[in-house]
Amino acid sequence: MDTQAIQRKLEAAFGGVVGPVASGRVESWIEVDPDRIDEVAAMLAGDADTRFECLSNLSGVDYPAHGHIQVVYNLISYTHGHELTLKVNADRDSPEVKTLSGVWAAANWLEREVFDLLGVNFVGHPDLRRILLPDDWVGNPLRKDYVEAPDYHGISTIRESMLRIDLPVKD
């Protein structure tokens, strides 16, 4: 199935919860309501026509000018040899998206990473806690307005630029 056919199947099942196919420079995607992403994902994984067995990636992008954080899901069907990208927009001030850890086991760690770095709360996640940063780290480093503290427990977070190399000048 191509992306258009998958979108039509989802729209028939979920109506306005699923947006039209959007095309970018590299790929097409379907936008889904964050409150229903779990239902859409379960259908895509379990339906015989789509059979998306693999969540190959889950990432997030901060769009402060638009007031949301976008969560991006890349899916693969080994059975049918097709791929699909889904996107959900979560309110930036209180980003919440339903967990997909019950649909694809890989979502467990990928959602923890997005939680850690962007602050997205994955509702229903069985173990939502930091995965990359220490538990007492303040803030979410991939947010565009994040300001890193000058030190962490007395250890400087300021690094010398590797691009500043002072070479001798030849006359």
Secondary structure, DSSP 8 states (H G I E B T S, - for coil): --HHHHHHHHHHHHGGGEEEEEE-SS-EEEEE-TTTHHHHHHHHHH-TTT---EEEEEEEEEETTTTEEEEEEEEEETTTTEEEEEEEEEETTS-EEE--TTT-TTHHHHHHHHHHHH--EEET-TT---SSS-TT--S-TTSTT----SEETTEE-----TT--------
